[in-house]
Amino acid sequence: MLKLEHQTLNDRAYGALKQELISGGFSPGQTLVIRKLAETFGISTTPIREALQRLVAERLLEMQNNRSVIVPLLSAPAFEELTRIRIAVEGLAGEMAATRMTESALVDIQATLAGMQRAIEAGDAQAYLTLNEAFHFAIYQHAGAPILLNMIRDLWGRVGPYLKLLMQADRYIPHSNDAHRKIVAALEQRSGPTVRVFIEEDIAMAAAVLSANLGKVK
């Protein structure tokens, strides 16, 4: 029984750290200190250490020669590859979700879109990014494709630390909800192919801004 509880705690630590990557809670190049993370999550260092090792094995984190663990910095080619993969798999998930989504789920997504717009108008970058993540995954989880959803989470784990750069780009902010409104309109029409097109547009627009700012990350 003690072993099972220990395993559960390891899994919870892994899930929490991965969610921080997805949500942009860590920054590109940041060194992750085991003791500080253990204090933050209120647990011992052992499950944190094992969770970090697991994330290193999945290449979501990187171990340096001195054994420190950092959030990887993305090269321009790596970022371009991630973008192309995201466009393919997230577009597919959106297309699959369009005809499976319930009316109540669609109402929730509409409410999330409205919240994103309020965050933009209030200049609340963190609220916008939190709602943006909720918006996308609320769609993808209705694809009925758990393997695909896990792939998307892994991809977001790689790009998530860079998303804060979006809200520092003056040319992005005024248009940050344009594709989202088109996605919702297509969901309302239950048009899977159209949802896919606008998800692809959303990812491509954000990626163009991020790609231009990769060099600003130290």
N, CA, C and O of each residue as an XYZ file, in Angstrom:
872
protein
N       0.832     -1.210      0.000
C       0.000      0.000      0.000
C       0.864      1.256      0.000
O       0.552      2.216     -0.705
N       1.945      1.267      0.779
C       2.822      2.433      0.798
C       3.439      2.680     -0.576
O       3.599      3.826     -0.996
N       3.780      1.606     -1.264
C       4.372      1.743     -2.592
C       3.371      2.365     -3.563
O       3.737      3.206     -4.384
N       2.101      1.947     -3.467
C       1.072      2.500     -4.342
C       0.884      3.985     -4.079
O       0.737      4.768     -5.017
N       0.887      4.383     -2.800
C       0.730      5.794     -2.468
C       1.908      6.596     -3.000
O       1.740      7.707     -3.501
N       3.106      6.022     -2.886
C       4.305      6.687     -3.385
C       4.217      6.876     -4.895
O       4.550      7.946     -5.404
N       3.771      5.843     -5.616
C       3.617      5.943     -7.062
C       2.620      7.032     -7.413
O       2.845      7.806     -8.343
N       1.517      7.099     -6.675
C       0.504      8.113     -6.954
C       1.071      9.512     -6.790
O       0.785     10.397     -7.596
N       1.862      9.717     -5.764
C       2.466     11.020     -5.531
C       3.440     11.366     -6.653
O       3.505     12.516     -7.086
N       4.189     10.385     -7.121
C       5.080     10.616     -8.259
C       4.290     11.058     -9.489
O       4.678     11.998    -10.184
N       3.192     10.377     -9.746
C       2.359     10.719    -10.895
C       1.777     12.120    -10.758
O       1.695     12.868    -11.733
N       1.373     12.467     -9.537
C       0.817     13.804     -9.319
C       1.869     14.881     -9.524
O       1.583     15.934    -10.094
N       3.083     14.621     -9.063
C       4.175     15.576     -9.259
C       4.476     15.728    -10.749
O       4.661     16.838    -11.248
N       4.521     14.609    -11.442
C       4.743     14.634    -12.894
C       3.653     15.448    -13.591
O       3.948     16.296    -14.433
N       2.393     15.187    -13.237
C       1.289     15.905    -13.867
C       1.336     17.398    -13.597
O       1.047     18.202    -14.484
N       1.698     17.772    -12.378
C       1.756     19.188    -12.015
C       2.876     19.906    -12.764
O       2.689     21.022    -13.249
N       4.042     19.262    -12.856
C       5.166     19.882    -13.561
C       4.885     19.992    -15.059
O       5.220     20.993    -15.692
N       4.275     18.963    -15.609
C       3.950     19.009    -17.034
C       2.928     20.104    -17.311
O       3.008     20.789    -18.331
N       1.967     20.269    -16.405
C       0.977     21.327    -16.590
C       1.626     22.704    -16.529
O       1.213     23.615    -17.246
N       2.630     22.864    -15.686
C       3.352     24.139    -15.627
C       4.037     24.432    -16.959
O       4.080     25.582    -17.396
N       4.569     23.401    -17.601
C       5.179     23.588    -18.920
C       4.123     23.999    -19.948
O       4.336     24.930    -20.724
N       3.006     23.314    -19.949
C       1.929     23.591    -20.902
C       1.400     25.009    -20.725
O       1.133     25.704    -21.706
N       1.249     25.437    -19.475
C       0.625     26.726    -19.169
C       1.607     27.890    -19.199
O       1.210     29.039    -19.004
N       2.883     27.606    -19.442
C       3.865     28.689    -19.454
C       4.291     29.122    -18.067
O       4.752     30.248    -17.883
N       4.142     28.230    -17.075
C       4.569     28.556    -15.724
C       6.080     28.584    -15.573
O       6.606     29.194    -14.642
N       6.774     27.924    -16.486
C       8.236     27.959    -16.532
C       8.665     28.725    -17.781
O       7.938     28.779    -18.773
N       9.850     29.311    -17.713
C      10.365     30.101    -18.825
C      11.419     29.317    -19.603
O      12.080     28.449    -19.034
N      11.588     29.606    -20.893
C      12.629     28.940    -21.674
C      14.007     29.146    -21.046
O      14.378     30.267    -20.699
N      14.753     28.064    -20.907
C      16.087     28.157    -20.335
C      16.129     28.156    -18.818
O      17.214     28.139    -18.237
N      14.978     28.175    -18.164
C      14.937     28.229    -16.699
C      15.493     26.946    -16.087
O      15.185     25.847    -16.547
N      16.309     27.094    -15.053
C      16.800     25.946    -14.302
C      15.773     25.577    -13.241
O      15.319     26.436    -12.485
N      15.411     24.320    -13.183
C      14.420     23.840    -12.223
C      15.137     23.239    -11.024
O      15.828     22.226    -11.139
N      14.964     23.871     -9.881
C      15.650     23.462     -8.648
C      14.726     22.547     -7.853
O      13.622     22.939     -7.475
N      15.181     21.342     -7.608
C      14.345     20.319     -6.984
C      13.798     20.783     -5.639
O      12.601     20.648     -5.384
N      14.648     21.326     -4.780
C      14.207     21.705     -3.441
C      13.151     22.815     -3.491
O      12.175     22.786     -2.741
N      13.352     23.778     -4.370
C      12.374     24.865     -4.485
C      11.042     24.342     -5.004
O       9.984     24.759     -4.534
N      11.089     23.439     -5.963
C       9.851     22.866     -6.489
C       9.131     22.055     -5.417
O       7.905     22.102     -5.318
N       9.899     21.307     -4.611
C       9.303     20.520     -3.537
C       8.605     21.429     -2.531
O       7.526     21.102     -2.037
N       9.223     22.572     -2.229
C       8.609     23.525     -1.302
C       7.344     24.128     -1.914
O       6.339     24.309     -1.226
N       7.402     24.432     -3.190
C       6.247     25.021     -3.867
C       5.043     24.086     -3.837
O       3.920     24.519     -3.583
N       5.280     22.811     -4.095
C       4.189     21.837     -4.164
C       3.893     21.176     -2.820
O       2.935     20.413     -2.699
N       4.716     21.470     -1.806
C       4.467     20.947     -0.482
C       4.677     19.447     -0.349
O       3.957     18.772      0.386
N       5.673     18.931     -1.069
C       5.968     17.497     -0.997
C       7.475     17.323     -0.851
O       8.226     18.298     -0.885
N       7.913     16.075     -0.689
C       9.338     15.807     -0.539
C      10.052     15.919     -1.889
O       9.419     16.024     -2.940
N      11.367     15.894     -1.832
C      12.146     16.060     -3.061
C      12.116     14.818     -3.955
O      12.308     14.926     -5.166
N      11.875     13.631     -3.364
C      11.952     12.391     -4.148
C      10.965     12.350     -5.309
O      11.390     12.088     -6.434
N       9.655     12.598     -5.099
C       8.743     12.565     -6.250
C       9.032     13.662     -7.267
O       8.799     13.470     -8.461
N       9.536     14.808     -6.815
C       9.911     15.867     -7.754
C      11.080     15.405     -8.618
O      11.070     15.575     -9.838
N      12.080     14.823     -7.979
C      13.259     14.341     -8.722
C      12.854     13.296     -9.767
O      13.316     13.339    -10.907
N      12.001     12.371     -9.373
C      11.585     11.324    -10.296
C      10.716     11.875    -11.419
O      10.795     11.414    -12.557
N       9.886     12.863    -11.093
C       9.060     13.493    -12.125
C       9.930     14.235    -13.136
O       9.670     14.186    -14.339
N      10.960     14.919    -12.649
C      11.875     15.627    -13.554
C      12.601     14.637    -14.455
O      12.769     14.888    -15.648
N      13.024     13.530    -13.895
C      13.704     12.514    -14.699
C      12.781     11.978    -15.791
O      13.209     11.730    -16.919
N      11.529     11.807    -15.444
C      10.552     11.332    -16.429
C      10.369     12.346    -17.556
O      10.287     11.975    -18.727
N      10.306     13.614    -17.201
C      10.134     14.663    -18.208
C      11.392     14.825    -19.062
O      11.299     15.162    -20.242
N      12.551     14.590    -18.482
C      13.797     14.598    -19.254
C      13.782     13.452    -20.263
O      14.175     13.627    -21.416
N      13.329     12.282    -19.824
C      13.258     11.126    -20.718
C      12.313     11.386    -21.885
O      12.518     10.872    -22.984
N      11.271     12.191    -21.640
C      10.316     12.531    -22.695
C      10.774     13.730    -23.526
O      10.087     14.140    -24.461
N      11.936     14.290    -23.183
C      12.540     15.429    -23.872
C      11.729     16.717    -23.704
O      11.881     17.655    -24.487
N      10.883     16.761    -22.700
C      10.182     18.007    -22.373
C      11.066     18.895    -21.505
O      10.874     20.109    -21.451
N      12.027     18.289    -20.833
C      13.061     19.007    -20.105
C      14.409     18.490    -20.574
O      14.490     17.483    -21.278
N      15.469     19.190    -20.177
C      16.810     18.836    -20.656
C      17.781     18.809    -19.481
O      17.787     19.724    -18.658
N      18.594     17.771    -19.402
C      19.604     17.679    -18.352
C      20.942     18.173    -18.880
O      21.415     17.736    -19.929
N      21.538     19.087    -18.135
C      22.831     19.641    -18.513
C      23.964     18.731    -18.054
O      23.739     17.773    -17.315
N      25.185     19.034    -18.495
C      26.348     18.232    -18.117
C      26.583     18.251    -16.609
O      27.109     17.288    -16.052
N      26.193     19.345    -15.944
C      26.363     19.442    -14.490
C      25.199     18.830    -13.726
O      25.104     18.988    -12.509
N      24.303     18.122    -14.439
C      23.157     17.405    -13.875
C      21.991     18.321    -13.517
O      20.978     17.849    -12.999
N      22.113     19.613    -13.784
C      20.966     20.492    -13.558
C      19.943     20.274    -14.680
O      20.299     19.887    -15.793
N      18.679     20.525    -14.369
C      17.589     20.308    -15.328
C      17.037     21.666    -15.738
O      16.722     22.500    -14.889
N      16.924     21.880    -17.036
C      16.430     23.168    -17.532
C      15.263     22.958    -18.496
O      15.053     21.872    -19.037
N      14.514     24.045    -18.685
C      13.496     24.082    -19.732
C      14.227     24.329    -21.045
O      14.956     25.314    -21.155
N      14.057     23.471    -22.039
C      14.855     23.602    -23.262
C      14.607     24.914    -24.009
O      13.502     25.457    -24.014
N      15.663     25.393    -24.628
C      15.552     26.499    -25.573
C      15.331     25.902    -26.956
O      16.006     24.946    -27.341
N      14.395     26.460    -27.696
C      14.077     25.940    -29.022
C      14.868     26.683    -30.094
O      14.905     27.913    -30.114
N      15.495     25.925    -30.978
C      16.108     26.529    -32.155
C      15.010     26.869    -33.159
O      13.889     26.372    -33.056
N      15.336     27.710    -34.119
C      14.354     28.075    -35.142
C      13.869     26.843    -35.918
O      12.665     26.711    -36.137
N      14.764     25.935    -36.343
C      14.270     24.740    -37.052
C      13.368     23.865    -36.181
O      12.366     23.334    -36.661
N      13.721     23.713    -34.903
C      12.897     22.902    -34.009
C      11.522     23.536    -33.825
O      10.506     22.841    -33.810
N      11.498     24.852    -33.688
C      10.217     25.541    -33.521
C       9.361     25.403    -34.778
O       8.149     25.212    -34.689
N       9.988     25.500    -35.937
C       9.242     25.342    -37.189
C       8.666     23.931    -37.294
O       7.528     23.754    -37.729
N       9.439     22.940    -36.902
C       8.948     21.565    -36.947
C       7.769     21.387    -35.994
O       6.759     20.786    -36.361
N       7.893     21.907    -34.771
C       6.799     21.820    -33.804
C       5.535     22.478    -34.341
O       4.433     21.957    -34.167
N       5.700     23.613    -34.988
C       4.541     24.327    -35.531
C       3.844     23.499    -36.596
O       2.616     23.407    -36.601
N       4.601     22.900    -37.489
C       4.000     22.091    -38.550
C       3.256     20.886    -37.975
O       2.182     20.522    -38.455
N       3.836     20.276    -36.947
C       3.172     19.134    -36.327
C       1.907     19.585    -35.605
O       0.868     18.931    -35.693
N       2.000     20.715    -34.884
C       0.818     21.229    -34.171
C      -0.311     21.541    -35.142
O      -1.469     21.220    -34.875
N       0.014     22.155    -36.248
C      -1.012     22.483    -37.242
C      -1.725     21.215    -37.700
O      -2.946     21.197    -37.854
N      -0.946     20.155    -37.915
C      -1.539     18.908    -38.395
C      -2.426     18.254    -37.343
O      -3.575     17.915    -37.624
N      -1.901     18.075    -36.133
C      -2.644     17.292    -35.148
C      -3.747     18.093    -34.464
O      -4.809     17.544    -34.170
N      -3.517     19.381    -34.204
C      -4.565     20.178    -33.568
C      -5.686     20.484    -34.554
O      -6.855     20.554    -34.173
N      -5.329     20.664    -35.815
C      -6.370     20.833    -36.832
C      -7.239     19.596    -36.935
O      -8.461     19.691    -37.044
N      -6.600     18.426    -36.900
C      -7.341     17.168    -36.945
C      -8.266     17.036    -35.736
O      -9.427     16.651    -35.881
N      -7.758     17.354    -34.549
C      -8.577     17.248    -33.340
C      -9.781     18.184    -33.407
O     -10.882     17.807    -33.003
N      -9.583     19.383    -33.907
C     -10.693     20.313    -34.036
C     -11.743     19.830    -35.019
O     -12.945     19.949    -34.777
N     -11.272     19.285    -36.129
C     -12.202     18.754    -37.133
C     -13.021     17.599    -36.555
O     -14.227     17.518    -36.788
N     -12.380     16.718    -35.811
C     -13.080     15.593    -35.212
C     -14.061     16.046    -34.131
O     -15.119     15.442    -33.954
N     -13.706     17.111    -33.411
C     -14.544     17.567    -32.298
C     -15.818     18.254    -32.771
O     -16.823     18.255    -32.059
N     -15.785     18.834    -33.955
C     -16.891     19.680    -34.407
C     -18.237     18.972    -34.400
O     -19.249     19.567    -34.029
N     -18.258     17.725    -34.800
C     -19.530     16.993    -34.882
C     -19.831     16.192    -33.615
O     -20.895     15.583    -33.500
N     -18.901     16.193    -32.676
C     -19.095     15.421    -31.443
C     -19.441     16.308    -30.243
O     -19.875     15.811    -29.204
N     -19.253     17.593    -30.389
C     -19.394     18.499    -29.261
C     -20.857     18.684    -28.862
O     -21.732     18.827    -29.717
N     -21.108     18.680    -27.554
C     -22.461     18.895    -27.051
C     -22.795     20.387    -27.060
O     -21.899     21.229    -27.130
N     -24.062     20.701    -26.990
C     -24.482     22.101    -26.951
C     -23.959     22.793    -25.698
O     -23.542     23.950    -25.756
N     -23.978     22.099    -24.578
C     -23.499     22.715    -23.336
C     -22.005     22.999    -23.409
O     -21.539     24.015    -22.893
N     -21.251     22.105    -24.048
C     -19.817     22.334    -24.218
C     -19.563     23.538    -25.108
O     -18.642     24.318    -24.866
N     -20.381     23.681    -26.136
C     -20.236     24.825    -27.036
C     -20.539     26.131    -26.308
O     -19.863     27.137    -26.524
N     -21.541     26.115    -25.457
C     -21.866     27.307    -24.659
C     -20.681     27.680    -23.773
O     -20.352     28.859    -23.641
N     -20.041     26.687    -23.167
C     -18.873     26.955    -22.326
C     -17.731     27.559    -23.136
O     -17.050     28.469    -22.663
N     -17.517     27.063    -24.347
C     -16.459     27.596    -25.204
C     -16.768     29.033    -25.616
O     -15.867     29.868    -25.679
N     -18.018     29.318    -25.893
C     -18.423     30.686    -26.204
C     -18.144     31.616    -25.024
O     -17.689     32.745    -25.207
N     -18.418     31.135    -23.821
C     -18.157     31.928    -22.618
C     -16.652     32.145    -22.429
O     -16.228     33.226    -22.019
N     -15.852     31.127    -22.725
C     -14.401     31.266    -22.628
C     -13.890     32.297    -23.620
O     -13.011     33.094    -23.294
N     -14.436     32.284    -24.826
C     -14.056     33.280    -25.834
C     -14.369     34.688    -25.343
O     -13.562     35.602    -25.513
N     -15.532     34.862    -24.738
C     -15.903     36.174    -24.204
C     -14.934     36.595    -23.097
O     -14.556     37.763    -23.006
N     -14.542     35.647    -22.269
C     -13.570     35.945    -21.215
C     -12.219     36.338    -21.774
O     -11.543     37.205    -21.221
N     -11.820     35.707    -22.865
C     -10.556     36.057    -23.512
C     -10.592     37.491    -24.020
O      -9.611     38.226    -23.909
N     -11.732     37.881    -24.577
C     -11.852     39.236    -25.078
C     -11.780     40.257    -23.936
O     -11.163     41.314    -24.073
N     -12.416     39.926    -22.815
C     -12.347     40.830    -21.656
C     -10.911     40.939    -21.143
O     -10.473     42.018    -20.743
N     -10.183     39.828    -21.155
C      -8.788     39.851    -20.707
C      -7.934     40.727    -21.612
O      -7.067     41.458    -21.134
N      -8.178     40.657    -22.919
C      -7.449     41.510    -23.865
C      -7.727     42.978    -23.566
O      -6.805     43.790    -23.493
N      -8.990     43.307    -23.397
C      -9.379     44.698    -23.154
C      -8.837     45.220    -21.831
O      -8.572     46.413    -21.684
N      -8.675     44.308    -20.862
C      -8.154     44.713    -19.550
C      -6.623     44.680    -19.505
O      -6.017     45.083    -18.511
N      -6.012     44.206    -20.571
C      -4.558     44.099    -20.593
C      -4.025     43.033    -19.652
O      -2.890     43.128    -19.186
N      -4.831     42.022    -19.370
C      -4.451     40.948    -18.441
C      -3.899     39.773    -19.239
O      -4.640     38.876    -19.643
N      -2.598     39.791    -19.456
C      -1.959     38.777    -20.299
C      -2.079     37.380    -19.710
O      -2.340     36.421    -20.436
N      -1.890     37.254    -18.392
C      -1.931     35.928    -17.788
C      -3.319     35.319    -17.885
O      -3.460     34.129    -18.165
N      -4.349     36.134    -17.653
C      -5.723     35.634    -17.768
C      -6.002     35.190    -19.198
O      -6.647     34.165    -19.420
N      -5.519     35.959    -20.164
C      -5.737     35.591    -21.567
C      -5.084     34.247    -21.883
O      -5.703     33.382    -22.503
N      -3.838     34.075    -21.458
C      -3.123     32.836    -21.773
C      -3.781     31.628    -21.093
O      -3.861     30.548    -21.678
N      -4.246     31.819    -19.867
C      -4.944     30.739    -19.157
C      -6.217     30.346    -19.896
O      -6.502     29.162    -20.074
N      -6.980     31.348    -20.326
C      -8.233     31.084    -21.040
C      -7.964     30.533    -22.434
O      -8.736     29.718    -22.938
N      -6.873     30.970    -23.060
C      -6.518     30.450    -24.382
C      -6.253     28.948    -24.309
O      -6.709     28.189    -25.165
N      -5.527     28.530    -23.301
C      -5.286     27.095    -23.107
C      -6.602     26.354    -22.882
O      -6.841     25.301    -23.474
N      -7.459     26.916    -22.017
C      -8.749     26.283    -21.732
C      -9.601     26.185    -22.995
O     -10.272     25.177    -23.220
N      -9.573     27.223    -23.808
C     -10.337     27.270    -25.057
C      -9.942     26.126    -25.979
O     -10.794     25.383    -26.467
N      -8.648     25.996    -26.210
C      -8.178     24.976    -27.150
C      -8.443     23.560    -26.642
O      -8.922     22.710    -27.392
N      -8.135     23.311    -25.383
C      -8.305     21.948    -24.883
C      -9.769     21.584    -24.668
O     -10.120     20.404    -24.691
N     -10.621     22.573    -24.463
C     -12.056     22.295    -24.394
C     -12.562     21.768    -25.731
O     -13.486     20.956    -25.779
N     -11.951     22.235    -26.812
C     -12.298     21.721    -28.145
C     -11.695     20.338    -28.352
O     -12.396     19.397    -28.725
N     -10.392     20.221    -28.109
C      -9.690     18.991    -28.449
C     -10.198     17.782    -27.657
O     -10.197     16.662    -28.166
N     -10.627     18.007    -26.427
C     -11.075     16.867    -25.622
C     -12.364     16.248    -26.151
O     -12.723     15.133    -25.773
N     -13.067     16.983    -27.039
C     -14.291     16.446    -27.631
C     -14.042     15.690    -28.939
O     -14.982     15.254    -29.604
N     -12.772     15.544    -29.294
C     -12.452     14.790    -30.504
C     -12.692     13.298    -30.314
O     -12.797     12.551    -31.287
N     -12.778     12.865    -29.058
C     -12.945     11.434    -28.797
C     -11.714     10.643    -29.177
O     -11.811      9.497    -29.616
N     -10.533     11.269    -29.005
C      -9.273     10.657    -29.438
C      -8.214     10.870    -28.355
O      -7.410     11.797    -28.455
N      -8.205     10.023    -27.324
C      -7.289     10.248    -26.205
C      -5.810     10.187    -26.579
O      -5.003     10.905    -25.987
N      -5.440      9.360    -27.532
C      -4.038      9.308    -27.958
C      -3.646     10.626    -28.614
O      -2.568     11.162    -28.356
N      -4.522     11.136    -29.457
C      -4.285     12.420    -30.110
C      -4.198     13.544    -29.082
O      -3.353     14.431    -29.200
N      -5.068     13.511    -28.075
C      -5.060     14.541    -27.039
C      -3.745     14.522    -26.269
O      -3.199     15.580    -25.958
N      -3.236     13.350    -25.961
C      -1.946     13.255    -25.263
C      -0.807     13.790    -26.126
O       0.117     14.421    -25.613
N      -0.869     13.540    -27.432
C       0.141     14.091    -28.334
C       0.120     15.610    -28.297
O       1.171     16.250    -28.277
N      -1.079     16.188    -28.288
C      -1.209     17.647    -28.265
C      -0.672     18.217    -26.960
O      -0.010     19.254    -26.959
N      -0.953     17.546    -25.851
C      -0.434     18.009    -24.569
C       1.098     17.997    -24.567
O       1.724     18.914    -24.036
N       1.691     16.978    -25.151
C       3.154     16.923    -25.229
C       3.704     18.075    -26.072
O       4.724     18.669    -25.722
N       3.043     18.385    -27.159
C       3.480     19.487    -28.010
C       3.356     20.827    -27.288
O       4.237     21.680    -27.391
N       2.267     21.003    -26.565
C       2.110     22.232    -25.783
C       3.148     22.309    -24.670
O       3.576     23.401    -24.298
N       3.550     21.172    -24.142
C       4.596     21.164    -23.127
C       5.908     21.712    -23.651
O       6.709     22.252    -22.887
N       6.133     21.579    -24.942
C       7.356     22.097    -25.558
C       7.251     23.578    -25.910
O       8.229     24.316    -25.791
N       6.082     24.008    -26.339
C       5.925     25.391    -26.789
C       5.375     26.306    -25.697
O       5.520     27.526    -25.778
N       4.738     25.718    -24.668
C       4.100     26.511    -23.623
C       4.992     27.558    -22.981
O       4.540     28.682    -22.767
N       6.257     27.233    -22.660
C       7.111     28.242    -22.035
C       7.331     29.501    -22.882
O       7.756     30.531    -22.359
N       7.048     29.424    -24.168
C       7.257     30.572    -25.053
C       6.006     31.438    -25.222
O       6.087     32.532    -25.779
N       4.863     30.967    -24.755
C       3.611     31.644    -25.086
C       3.501     33.048    -24.494
O       2.792     33.896    -25.038
N       4.191     33.298    -23.393
C       4.142     34.646    -22.808
C       4.666     35.700    -23.778
O       4.278     36.866    -23.714
N       5.553     35.273    -24.678
C       6.088     36.221    -25.657
C       4.985     36.793    -26.556
O       5.108     37.904    -27.072
N       3.908     36.021    -26.735
C       2.822     36.501    -27.587
C       2.240     37.798    -27.056
O       1.952     38.718    -27.822
N       2.069     37.871    -25.745
C       1.403     39.019    -25.152
C       2.345     40.201    -24.972
O       1.969     41.231    -24.411
N       3.565     40.042    -25.451
C       4.517     41.158    -25.470
C       4.655     41.742    -26.876
O       5.426     42.673    -27.108
N       3.887     41.172    -27.806
C       3.994     41.586    -29.209
C       2.806     42.477    -29.576
O       1.669     42.013    -29.656
N       3.085     43.742    -29.795
C       2.007     44.696    -30.082
C       1.207     44.325    -31.319
O       0.008     44.593    -31.383
N       1.851     43.715    -32.297
C       1.145     43.387    -33.537
C       0.249     42.161    -33.390
O      -0.618     41.920    -34.229
N       0.460     41.384    -32.320
C      -0.355     40.190    -32.120
C      -1.612     40.473    -31.304
O      -2.694     39.990    -31.640
N      -1.476     41.251    -30.238
C      -2.557     41.426    -29.269
C      -3.884     41.870    -29.901
O      -4.917     41.279    -29.585
N      -3.903     42.883    -30.780
C      -5.201     43.317    -31.331
C      -5.901     42.231    -32.159
O      -7.116     42.281    -32.350
N      -5.132     41.252    -32.649
C      -5.708     40.226    -33.524
C      -5.721     38.842    -32.866
O      -6.006     37.842    -33.526
N      -5.414     38.787    -31.576
C      -5.236     37.491    -30.913
C      -6.513     36.670    -30.841
O      -6.453     35.453    -30.666
N      -7.662     37.308    -30.973
C      -8.922     36.560    -30.895
C      -9.602     36.377    -32.253
O     -10.667     35.764    -32.332
N      -9.001     36.899    -33.313
C      -9.644     36.834    -34.633
C      -9.955     35.397    -35.038
O     -11.094     35.075    -35.377
N      -8.944     34.540    -35.003
C      -9.153     33.145    -35.420
C     -10.057     32.411    -34.443
O     -10.809     31.521    -34.840
N      -9.990     32.777    -33.170
C     -10.850     32.121    -32.179
C     -12.326     32.358    -32.474
O     -13.148     31.452    -32.340
N     -12.653     33.578    -32.875
C     -14.048     33.865    -33.219
C     -14.484     33.041    -34.434
O     -15.615     32.557    -34.488
N     -13.593     32.888    -35.394
C     -13.908     32.082    -36.576
C     -14.070     30.607    -36.196
O     -14.933     29.913    -36.734
N     -13.234     30.134    -35.267
C     -13.342     28.743    -34.817
C     -14.704     28.497    -34.175
O     -15.359     27.495    -34.462
N     -15.126     29.412    -33.310
C     -16.420     29.249    -32.630
C     -17.562     29.286    -33.636
O     -18.508     28.504    -33.538
N     -17.477     30.191    -34.599
C     -18.528     30.260    -35.619
C     -18.613     28.954    -36.405
O     -19.705     28.485    -36.727
N     -17.453     28.370    -36.710
C     -17.444     27.091    -37.435
C     -17.971     25.948    -36.563
O     -18.639     25.043    -37.062
N     -17.673     25.991    -35.272
C     -18.210     24.986    -34.356
C     -19.727     25.087    -34.283
O     -20.420     24.071    -34.219
N     -20.237     26.304    -34.293
C     -21.686     26.509    -34.261
C     -22.355     25.912    -35.495
O     -23.499     25.461    -35.434
N     -21.633     25.913    -36.612
C     -22.145     25.331    -37.852
C     -21.826     23.836    -37.967
O     -22.217     23.184    -38.935
N     -21.126     23.311    -36.988
C     -20.716     21.897    -36.996
C     -19.903     21.546    -38.240
O     -20.012     20.443    -38.776
N     -19.092     22.495    -38.687
C     -18.304     22.299    -39.894
C     -16.875     21.925    -39.521
O     -16.040     22.798    -39.282
N     -16.596     20.625    -39.473
C     -15.279     20.157    -39.094
C     -14.145     20.688    -39.955
O     -13.152     21.176    -39.416
N     -14.260     20.608    -41.284
C     -13.168     21.116    -42.127
C     -12.891     22.606    -41.910
O     -11.741     23.041    -41.970
N     -13.948     23.385    -41.657
C     -13.756     24.817    -41.431
C     -13.099     25.071    -40.086
O     -12.240     25.945    -39.970
N     -13.493     24.320    -39.075
C     -12.832     24.428    -37.774
C     -11.337     24.156    -37.934
O     -10.497     24.854    -37.366
N     -11.031     23.134    -38.711
C      -9.621     22.778    -38.926
C      -8.861     23.933    -39.574
O      -7.751     24.256    -39.151
N      -9.438     24.546    -40.576
C      -8.773     25.654    -41.275
C      -8.451     26.790    -40.315
O      -7.356     27.351    -40.359
N      -9.404     27.132    -39.442
C      -9.193     28.284    -38.563
C      -8.292     27.957    -37.379
O      -7.619     28.848    -36.860
N      -8.263     26.709    -36.944
C      -7.271     26.320    -35.935
C      -5.874     26.409    -36.543
O      -4.938     26.888    -35.902
N      -5.742     25.949    -37.770
C      -4.455     26.063    -38.461
C      -4.046     27.526    -38.594
O      -2.878     27.867    -38.405
N      -4.996     28.380    -38.916
C      -4.714     29.815    -39.050
C      -4.257     30.398    -37.714
O      -3.312     31.186    -37.670
N      -4.918     30.016    -36.635
C      -4.582     30.519    -35.304
C      -3.164     30.130    -34.910
O      -2.394     30.965    -34.435
N      -2.822     28.858    -35.109
C      -1.478     28.391    -34.752
C      -0.421     29.070    -35.613
O       0.628     29.475    -35.111
N      -0.694     29.195    -36.903
C       0.278     29.796    -37.820
C       0.521     31.261    -37.483
O       1.658     31.728    -37.538
N      -0.545     31.996    -37.134
C      -0.386     33.417    -36.807
C       0.446     33.589    -35.540
O       1.355     34.417    -35.494
N       0.128     32.795    -34.506
C       0.898     32.885    -33.270
C       2.344     32.457    -33.500
O       3.266     33.066    -32.958
N       2.544     31.420    -34.294
C       3.893     30.923    -34.544
C       4.744     31.954    -35.269
O       5.944     32.052    -35.011
N       4.147     32.721    -36.170
C       4.896     33.753    -36.891
C       5.430     34.800    -35.917
O       6.558     35.273    -36.059
N       4.617     35.156    -34.931
C       5.044     36.135    -33.923
C       6.127     35.538    -33.031
O       7.139     36.186    -32.764
N       5.917     34.306    -32.570
C       6.891     33.668    -31.697
C       8.217     33.441    -32.408
O       9.281     33.653    -31.828
N       8.153     33.012    -33.655
C       9.373     32.749    -34.410
C      10.244     33.993    -34.516
O      11.470     33.916    -34.447
N       9.590     35.147    -34.687
C      10.332     36.399    -34.796
C      10.952     36.823    -33.473
O      11.825     37.690    -33.441
N      10.493     36.203    -32.366
C      10.969     36.614    -31.049
C      11.807     35.546    -30.340
O      12.190     35.729    -29.184
N      12.091     34.442    -31.018
C      12.884     33.389    -30.390
C      14.243     33.895    -29.937
O      14.747     33.481    -28.893
N      14.824     34.770    -30.703
C      16.150     35.270    -30.375
C      16.193     36.146    -29.145
O      17.269     36.414    -28.610
N      15.024     36.602    -28.684
C      14.966     37.458    -27.495
C      15.042     36.653    -26.207
O      15.224     37.215    -25.127
N      14.903     35.334    -26.321
C      14.934     34.480    -25.140
C      16.382     34.144    -24.830
O      17.136     33.687    -25.689
N      16.750     34.385    -23.574
C      18.136     34.102    -23.149
C      18.135     32.939    -22.164
O      19.194     32.537    -21.682
